Amino acid sequence: MVGPLRLYYDAVIAVALMAVVAIVSGFIATVITGDTPPNVPIATIAFVLICAFILLRLWSKSRTSALPLG
């Protein structure tokens, strides 16, 4: 029973983190462009770049060897 609950907990945390990243990307777009119309494309680009950076950091930190150590 704990397994499915853990998956839901992890999913909620992931969605919350992505929401924070999206909000930060929107603020970055607002700072870069001011009140001009291209806010959405710039926010999308900032969102993708931030997510790619986070994904690369996660990927580099979570590599494990194929064979057990002991």
C-alpha positions as CSV (number, residue, x, y, z in Angstrom):
1,M,0.0,0.0,0.0
2,V,2.9,2.3,0.7
3,G,4.2,2.0,-2.9
4,P,1.3,3.6,-4.7
5,L,1.1,6.4,-2.1
6,R,4.8,7.1,-2.6
7,L,4.2,7.4,-6.4
8,Y,1.4,9.9,-5.8
9,Y,3.6,11.9,-3.4
10,D,6.4,12.0,-5.9
11,A,4.0,13.1,-8.7
12,V,2.7,15.9,-6.5
13,I,6.2,17.1,-5.8
14,A,7.1,16.9,-9.5
15,V,4.0,18.9,-10.5
16,A,4.7,21.5,-7.8
17,L,8.4,21.9,-8.9
18,M,7.3,22.3,-12.5
19,A,4.8,24.9,-11.5
20,V,7.4,26.9,-9.7
21,V,9.8,26.6,-12.7
22,A,7.0,27.8,-15.0
23,I,6.2,30.8,-12.7
24,V,9.9,31.7,-12.6
25,S,10.1,31.5,-16.4
26,G,7.2,33.8,-16.7
27,F,8.9,36.3,-14.4
28,I,12.1,36.0,-16.5
29,A,10.0,36.7,-19.7
30,T,8.4,39.7,-18.1
31,V,11.7,41.2,-17.0
32,I,13.3,40.6,-20.5
33,T,10.4,41.8,-22.6
34,G,8.4,44.1,-20.3
35,D,4.8,44.4,-21.4
36,T,5.3,43.5,-25.0
37,P,3.4,40.6,-26.7
38,P,6.2,38.0,-27.1
39,N,6.0,37.0,-23.4
40,V,4.7,33.5,-24.1
41,P,7.5,32.4,-26.5
42,I,10.2,33.8,-24.2
43,A,8.6,32.2,-21.2
44,T,8.4,28.9,-23.1
45,I,12.1,29.1,-24.0
46,A,13.1,30.0,-20.5
47,F,11.0,27.1,-19.1
48,V,12.6,24.6,-21.5
49,L,16.1,25.8,-20.8
50,I,15.6,25.6,-17.0
51,C,14.0,22.2,-17.3
52,A,16.8,20.9,-19.5
53,F,19.3,22.2,-16.9
54,I,17.5,20.5,-14.0
55,L,17.2,17.3,-16.1
56,L,20.9,17.3,-16.9
57,R,21.9,17.8,-13.3
58,L,19.6,15.0,-12.2
59,W,20.9,12.7,-14.9
60,S,24.5,13.4,-14.0
61,K,23.9,12.8,-10.3
62,S,21.8,9.7,-10.6
63,R,24.1,7.5,-12.7
64,T,24.9,4.1,-11.1
65,S,27.1,1.3,-12.1
66,A,25.6,-1.7,-13.9
67,L,27.2,-4.2,-11.4
68,P,26.6,-4.1,-7.7
69,L,29.7,-3.2,-5.6
70,G,29.5,-5.9,-3.1
